[in-house]
Amino acid sequence: MNVPYYYKRGASSGNNSNFDSEYIQFNKDNTGERSDGINIYPLTWSFTNDSKTKIKIITQEDAELIVYWENIVYDEASIKYTEYYNRYGTTNSLGVATRTVKSSISK
């Protein structure tokens, strides 16, 4: 534990994780899905403030997981955010991420 993940798409060295197949899909009706590249998990999401810079995501993986995104900046090509959550009541996670838009999702 206490080892940060580092991943940069396309990097030839320095990554200690691989998120090439991972994605999150947000639907207009506040549902969606998260895939770890193997499994697909349904989710619900909602903005938690009027300026739409904070999101609460609830997904069912092994157990319910509530993830918070804050400091959100988004445009047509990417979304940047700070993320935090507690997994299984024992593992706290805090991260900063930039995700790029995936043009199509194969199912």
Steps between C-alpha positions, in 0.01 A plus 500: 500500500589867491639461150362754253376394160666672209376464146548714194342375179761425238797528737771244428633508857409621847153348525433264790140434391322444170165669445489464119167311507341681796219751435207681658186581304261771623147495358272805494250326733759489785584134442805350337762233531859450601717234345830375635569343160354165606182572695231765448339654808183713492514840665289799586636852517393853588648846521521609863526875441341760271826584320534135392854462630421215742356156426396208718526159331347187652596166351446139598823307470580246773301731727350845461772755428438874526753712313521879509647714223577865570677789326353375173604671179360354180471573130423297188830309515575436867398517864741583784415446865607417853358166621457354845329197650525235770495136387365237742525746789875439521673648196496873437583622152578849373606575145514748217408389150450614145283280280463539128182438307468155348327536165317168515454220748494143376269264684 
